[in-house]
Amino acid sequence: MKIRCYELFQVPPRWLFLKIETDEGIIGWGEPVIEGKAATVKACVDELMEYLVGKDPMQIEDHWNLLYRSGFYRGGPILMSAIAGIDQALWDIKGKFYQAPIYQLLGGKCRDRIKVYSWIGGDRPAETGAAAKKMADQGFLAVKMNATEELQYVDSYDKIDQAVARIAAVREMTSPDFGIGVDFHGRVHKPMAKILAKELEPFRPMFIEEPVLPENNEDLREIARHTAIPIATGERMFSKWQFKTLLTEGYADIIQPDLSHAGGITECKKILSMAEAFDVAAAPHCPLGPIALAACLQVDATCHNAFIQEQSLGIHYNQGSDLLDYLADKTVFEYEQGYVRIPSNPGLGIEINEEQVRKMAAIGHNGKNPVWRHKDGSIAEW
């Protein structure tokens, strides 16, 4: 079997889908994208696929190493996201060839289902208590929300008080054991992160996420001395080599690699297994489309330390086009009592509605991240 051809589809709201077809008619799908840079990743996939057309799609480990190691300059969000989508599509092909879900090819599953959380609050959270109650009423057992608006390196306690009030509202409107993930989004610098983490302790968050930018991961150790809340990070880390330092230095309690950013199924399975050896939990990052979520669930099924899965159904980014719109079988991601079952159909376990993909690709998108500024005119972290 050989890779015959491929196609890329830039589809709303902000995703990029990859279709790889073999000369035996087996099709694999991947989602190679970095938020706000879909066109850039698309160009990288085009470059990388020059190596693979005409090759045996089954040699996934060798292809991964070729795409990564044959480049003198390696890593980073664009290259690793391109590799990730290609890797997902190759695993989809392999699973369909053997008529087995990918988790069976990775050693079998250790769980039948995994807890999922829903996102509440936009970039400037408001009415978070009511939003969390709505999710709880729908059966979710956990949510995630942004902690703050933009913060200077040293900012006002008023912004801290506002953030605390929003998390307090979520706790008040749900229950004592309802999971609350609080995403600092890297927009909080160390001086304020220490204060905010300590102030949030009474509300027992499930975790605080990216309390500082990943470029400053060494600060996590100091922040950890100021709080007992589990610290999560990793969505902006792209390889096992980056996670190696995070794990060996003991900076994090929960890792969050993104299967569309960090080298795909091949790399993220290794990253999660590395973390297990350090007694670190895993909650893969996934505010993306249905292919990315399916890839996450296949890896979650095989990793004992995966405890919850992010998903973006209904997220504010997805207005006008959502995950289920691109699936032939919309029941595959049905959530029951806060959990989703691991898809058991061959490959990724989902069937893409290619007609809808082509229709929406004709519309396309030019999604960009917002640009924020502080009151003094300087650029703020979004």
KEDO-844717 format. One line per field, with one value per residue (C-alpha): residue in one letter; x, y, z. Coordinates in nm, 2 decimals, decimal comma, padded with zeros to 4 digits, m for minus. Layout:
% KEDO-844717
r [A;...]
east [X;...]
north [Y;...]
up [Z;...]
END
This chain:
% KEDO-844717
r [M;K;I;R;C;Y;E;L;F;Q;V;P;P;R;W;L;F;L;K;I;E;T;D;E;G;I;I;G;W;G;E;P;V;I;E;G;K;A;A;T;V;K;A;C;V;D;E;L;M;E;Y;L;V;G;K;D;P;M;Q;I;E;D;H;W;N;L;L;Y;R;S;G;F;Y;R;G;G;P;I;L;M;S;A;I;A;G;I;D;Q;A;L;W;D;I;K;G;K;F;Y;Q;A;P;I;Y;Q;L;L;G;G;K;C;R;D;R;I;K;V;Y;S;W;I;G;G;D;R;P;A;E;T;G;A;A;A;K;K;M;A;D;Q;G;F;L;A;V;K;M;N;A;T;E;E;L;Q;Y;V;D;S;Y;D;K;I;D;Q;A;V;A;R;I;A;A;V;R;E;M;T;S;P;D;F;G;I;G;V;D;F;H;G;R;V;H;K;P;M;A;K;I;L;A;K;E;L;E;P;F;R;P;M;F;I;E;E;P;V;L;P;E;N;N;E;D;L;R;E;I;A;R;H;T;A;I;P;I;A;T;G;E;R;M;F;S;K;W;Q;F;K;T;L;L;T;E;G;Y;A;D;I;I;Q;P;D;L;S;H;A;G;G;I;T;E;C;K;K;I;L;S;M;A;E;A;F;D;V;A;A;A;P;H;C;P;L;G;P;I;A;L;A;A;C;L;Q;V;D;A;T;C;H;N;A;F;I;Q;E;Q;S;L;G;I;H;Y;N;Q;G;S;D;L;L;D;Y;L;A;D;K;T;V;F;E;Y;E;Q;G;Y;V;R;I;P;S;N;P;G;L;G;I;E;I;N;E;E;Q;V;R;K;M;A;A;I;G;H;N;G;K;N;P;V;W;R;H;K;D;G;S;I;A;E;W]
east [00,00;00,13;00,02;m00,14;m00,24;m00,35;m00,57;m00,59;m00,91;m00,92;m01,26;m01,45;m01,44;m01,05;m00,95;m00,73;m00,82;m00,58;m00,70;m00,45;m00,56;m00,38;m00,37;m00,59;m00,86;m00,81;m00,85;m00,70;m00,79;m00,57;m00,60;m00,27;m00,33;m00,21;m00,47;m00,43;m00,17;m00,37;m00,23;00,12;00,08;m00,09;00,23;00,44;00,22;00,26;00,64;00,64;00,41;00,66;00,86;00,56;00,36;00,45;00,56;00,40;00,17;00,21;00,57;00,45;00,75;00,99;00,79;00,77;01,15;01,21;00,98;01,14;01,50;01,57;01,53;01,83;01,60;01,34;01,05;00,83;00,45;00,44;00,65;00,52;00,16;00,21;00,37;00,08;m00,19;00,01;00,07;m00,30;m00,40;m00,14;m00,27;m00,63;m00,52;m00,35;m00,65;m00,88;m00,64;m00,65;m01,02;m00,93;m00,95;m00,61;m00,60;m00,59;m00,27;m00,12;m00,17;m00,54;m00,74;m00,72;m01,06;m01,39;m01,47;m01,31;m01,45;m01,48;m01,50;m01,66;m01,53;m01,72;m01,65;m01,48;m01,16;m01,31;m01,52;m01,86;m02,16;m01,94;m02,16;m02,47;m02,26;m02,12;m02,46;m02,59;m02,31;m02,37;m02,74;m02,64;m02,45;m02,09;m01,89;m01,62;m01,56;m01,27;m01,26;m01,02;m00,90;m00,84;m00,83;m00,49;m00,25;00,06;00,37;00,25;m00,12;m00,40;m00,56;m00,89;m00,83;m00,74;m01,06;m01,26;m01,10;m01,17;m01,53;m01,59;m01,45;m01,65;m01,96;m01,89;m01,84;m02,16;m02,37;m02,25;m02,14;m01,84;m01,71;m01,77;m01,44;m01,32;m01,02;m00,88;m00,68;m00,43;m00,36;00,00;m00,14;m00,05;00,32;00,49;00,44;00,06;00,04;00,16;m00,11;m00,39;m00,30;m00,31;m00,64;m00,81;m00,72;m01,05;m01,25;m01,05;m01,00;m00,93;m00,62;m00,47;m00,34;m00,04;00,00;00,30;00,41;00,59;00,90;00,91;00,84;01,11;00,88;00,63;00,84;00,81;00,44;00,39;00,54;00,26;m00,04;m00,16;m00,37;m00,24;m00,05;m00,12;00,07;00,18;m00,04;00,24;00,50;00,57;00,79;00,90;01,22;01,04;00,84;01,15;01,27;00,93;00,90;01,25;01,24;00,91;00,74;00,39;00,12;m00,08;00,05;m00,16;00,00;m00,21;m00,24;m00,26;00,04;00,28;00,36;00,04;m00,05;00,30;00,46;00,19;00,15;00,52;00,48;00,19;00,38;00,69;00,46;00,32;00,67;00,68;00,34;00,21;m00,15;m00,25;m00,54;m00,47;m00,54;m00,81;m01,01;m01,01;m01,22;m01,35;m01,04;m00,82;m01,07;m01,09;m00,71;m00,70;m00,96;m00,76;m00,45;m00,65;m00,78;m00,43;m00,28;m00,35;m00,26;m00,51;m00,79;m01,00;m01,03;m01,08;m01,34;m01,48;m01,84;m02,03;m01,73;m01,76;m01,50;m01,72;m02,01;m02,16;m01,97;m01,91;m01,75;m02,06;m02,12;m01,83;m01,93;m02,14;m02,23;m02,30;m02,36;m01,99;m01,92;m02,24;m02,16;m02,32;m02,31;m01,99;m01,81;m01,76;m01,71;m01,39;m01,48;m01,44;m01,48;m01,16;m00,89;m00,98;m01,33;m01,51;m01,65;m01,59;m01,87;m01,65;m01,93;m01,96;m01,59;m01,57;m01,87;m01,71;m01,36;m01,51;m01,59;m01,27;m01,14;m00,87;m00,88;m00,65;m00,59;m00,70;m00,44;m00,47;m00,29;m00,25;m00,37;m00,02;m00,03;00,21;00,12;m00,06;m00,05;m00,38]
north [00,00;00,35;00,70;00,82;01,18;01,42;01,73;02,01;02,19;02,52;02,51;02,73;02,82;02,81;02,46;02,28;01,92;01,69;01,40;01,13;00,87;00,54;00,35;00,09;00,35;00,38;00,73;00,89;01,22;01,45;01,80;01,99;02,34;02,60;02,86;03,17;03,02;02,77;02,89;02,87;02,52;02,43;02,54;02,33;02,02;02,07;02,07;01,76;01,56;01,58;01,32;01,09;01,06;00,72;00,58;00,30;00,47;00,19;00,29;00,56;00,57;00,59;00,86;01,06;01,04;01,14;01,45;01,55;01,45;01,51;01,88;02,05;02,31;02,12;02,17;02,46;02,51;02,51;02,21;02,00;02,09;01,99;01,66;01,61;01,62;01,39;01,15;01,14;01,06;00,78;00,62;00,65;00,47;00,20;00,14;00,12;m00,13;m00,36;m00,28;m00,18;00,14;00,30;00,22;m00,15;m00,08;00,10;m00,19;m00,18;00,05;00,09;00,27;00,26;00,63;00,95;01,26;01,57;01,94;02,23;02,58;02,88;03,24;03,42;03,61;03,85;03,63;03,74;03,57;03,27;03,14;03,11;02,96;02,69;02,61;02,56;02,31;02,13;02,11;01,95;01,68;01,81;01,75;02,01;02,33;02,55;02,93;03,21;03,36;03,72;03,99;04,13;04,19;04,39;04,24;04,41;04,51;04,62;04,40;04,51;04,28;04,00;04,06;04,05;03,71;03,57;03,68;03,50;03,17;03,22;03,25;02,93;02,74;02,89;02,81;02,44;02,22;02,16;01,87;02,03;02,06;02,41;02,45;02,81;02,91;03,19;03,16;03,28;03,64;03,65;03,72;03,57;03,85;03,85;03,47;03,40;03,63;03,50;03,13;03,18;03,38;03,10;02,82;02,84;02,75;02,43;02,45;02,13;02,30;02,63;02,63;02,81;03,04;03,17;03,15;02,83;03,03;03,09;02,74;02,76;03,00;02,73;02,59;02,92;02,95;02,59;02,70;02,95;02,71;02,35;02,38;02,14;02,32;02,23;02,34;02,21;02,33;02,55;02,28;02,07;01,77;01,51;01,70;02,01;01,80;01,62;01,93;02,01;01,66;01,62;01,95;01,88;02,19;02,06;01,83;01,80;01,81;01,92;01,84;01,91;01,62;01,87;02,07;01,83;01,58;01,39;01,04;00,90;01,18;01,25;00,88;00,90;01,23;01,09;00,78;00,98;01,18;00,86;00,77;01,10;01,05;01,34;01,34;01,43;01,63;01,68;02,03;02,03;02,34;02,23;02,02;01,66;01,50;01,64;01,53;01,18;01,15;01,26;01,00;00,72;00,82;00,88;00,52;00,38;00,61;00,54;00,89;01,07;01,18;01,44;01,56;01,91;01,94;02,24;02,15;02,47;02,69;03,05;03,01;02,77;03,00;02,90;02,58;02,32;01,98;01,77;01,95;01,77;01,42;01,16;01,00;01,27;01,03;00,94;01,23;01,19;01,30;01,10;01,21;01,41;01,14;01,04;00,69;00,60;00,56;00,20;00,21;00,15;00,42;00,74;00,60;00,88;00,92;01,26;01,41;01,50;01,67;01,92;01,96;02,06;02,29;02,47;02,48;02,68;02,94;02,90;03,12;03,36;03,31;03,53;03,56;03,89;04,17;04,31;04,62;04,76;05,11;05,24;05,11;04,82;04,48;04,25;03,87;03,72]
up [00,00;m00,09;m00,02;m00,35;m00,27;m00,01;00,03;00,28;00,38;00,57;00,73;00,97;01,25;01,26;01,17;00,91;00,80;00,61;00,40;00,30;00,04;m00,04;m00,37;m00,20;m00,13;00,24;00,36;00,68;00,83;01,05;01,20;01,16;01,29;01,53;01,63;01,42;01,19;00,98;00,65;00,78;00,90;00,57;00,38;00,61;00,55;00,18;00,22;00,44;00,22;m00,06;00,14;00,19;m00,14;m00,28;00,06;00,27;00,52;00,77;00,87;01,11;01,34;01,06;00,89;01,21;01,25;00,89;00,92;01,25;01,23;00,86;00,92;01,06;01,23;01,44;01,67;01,73;01,68;01,30;01,22;01,51;01,43;01,07;01,18;01,42;01,16;00,92;01,21;01,30;00,94;00,91;01,23;01,10;00,78;00,99;01,21;00,91;00,74;01,04;01,11;01,47;01,67;01,72;02,09;02,00;01,80;02,10;02,34;02,41;02,63;03,01;03,03;02,85;02,89;03,02;03,20;02,98;03,07;02,90;02,86;03,01;02,98;02,69;02,68;02,94;03,16;03,27;03,42;03,48;03,77;03,55;03,27;03,50;03,63;03,28;03,21;03,54;03,44;03,11;03,31;03,30;03,61;03,54;03,35;03,26;03,26;03,20;03,53;03,44;03,18;03,09;03,38;03,39;03,56;03,88;03,87;04,09;04,36;04,22;03,92;04,16;04,35;04,03;03,93;04,27;04,26;03,93;04,06;04,38;04,17;03,98;04,31;04,46;04,16;04,13;04,41;04,64;04,43;04,09;03,90;03,81;03,59;03,61;03,31;03,37;02,99;03,04;03,08;03,45;03,53;03,83;04,08;04,03;03,98;04,33;04,47;04,26;04,32;04,70;04,68;04,49;04,73;04,94;04,62;04,57;04,19;04,00;03,87;03,77;03,41;03,27;03,57;03,38;03,02;02,93;02,86;03,23;03,35;03,61;03,80;03,85;04,14;04,33;04,25;04,38;04,72;04,75;04,68;04,71;04,39;04,12;03,85;03,49;03,17;02,84;02,56;02,42;02,45;02,14;02,20;02,45;02,49;02,62;02,86;02,98;03,16;03,30;03,45;03,58;03,75;03,91;03,79;03,71;03,85;03,52;03,17;02,88;02,54;02,24;01,99;01,70;01,82;01,98;01,71;01,71;01,85;01,82;02,02;02,27;02,37;02,46;02,65;02,86;02,94;03,04;03,28;03,44;03,55;03,74;03,90;03,69;03,56;03,20;03,06;02,69;02,54;02,27;02,19;01,83;01,59;01,58;01,44;01,71;01,98;01,83;01,84;02,20;02,30;02,13;02,34;02,66;02,63;02,66;02,93;03,30;03,40;03,17;03,40;03,20;02,84;02,71;02,43;02,24;02,16;02,19;02,27;02,18;01,90;01,72;01,63;01,30;01,26;01,53;01,58;01,50;01,17;01,02;01,13;00,95;01,29;01,54;01,82;01,85;02,09;02,30;02,66;02,94;03,30;03,23;03,04;02,68;02,56;02,37;02,00;01,90;01,53;01,31;01,30;01,48;01,54;01,35;01,00;00,85;00,64;00,34;00,16;00,44;00,47;00,10;00,13;00,42;00,28;m00,01;00,26;00,44;00,72;00,81;01,19;01,40;01,77;01,92;02,00;02,35;02,49;02,84;02,92;02,87;02,51;02,56;02,42;02,67;02,67;02,54]
END
